[in-house]
């Protein structure tokens, strides 16, 4: 959770890091500095990654890096 970087896709489930892929019920995109963007019943929203999000954080993926689309740095 502390190593999140902008553009990481973050996944949330009721069992937090013990959630299985089938238990993931929400996701968003990390923006950095403890914020993410996600879709909610109110539309697209910016939210702080705290409270419910920190308790149910399951894992993150870095698809841009995994696809080799980020410069080495």
ZIHU-V729032 format. One record per residue. N is the residue number from 1. RES is the residue in one small letter. SS is DSSP state (H for helix, E for strand, C for the rest). Layout:
# ZIHU-V729032
N/RES/SS ; N/RES/SS
This chain:
# ZIHU-V729032
1/x/C ; 2/x/C ; 3/x/C ; 4/x/C ; 5/x/C ; 6/x/C ; 7/x/C ; 8/x/C ; 9/x/E ; 10/x/E ; 11/x/E ; 12/x/E ; 13/x/E ; 14/x/C ; 15/x/C ; 16/x/H ; 17/x/H ; 18/x/H ; 19/x/C ; 20/x/C ; 21/x/H ; 22/x/H ; 23/x/H ; 24/x/E ; 25/x/E ; 26/x/E ; 27/x/E ; 28/x/E ; 29/x/E ; 30/x/E ; 31/x/E ; 32/x/E ; 33/x/C ; 34/x/C ; 35/x/E ; 36/x/E ; 37/x/E ; 38/x/E ; 39/x/E ; 40/x/E ; 41/x/C ; 42/x/C ; 43/x/E ; 44/x/E ; 45/x/E ; 46/x/E ; 47/x/E ; 48/x/E ; 49/x/C ; 50/x/C ; 51/x/C ; 52/x/H ; 53/x/H ; 54/x/H ; 55/x/H ; 56/x/H ; 57/x/E ; 58/x/E ; 59/x/E ; 60/x/E ; 61/x/E ; 62/x/C ; 63/x/H ; 64/x/H ; 65/x/H ; 66/x/H ; 67/x/C ; 68/x/C ; 69/x/C ; 70/x/C ; 71/x/C ; 72/x/C ; 73/x/C
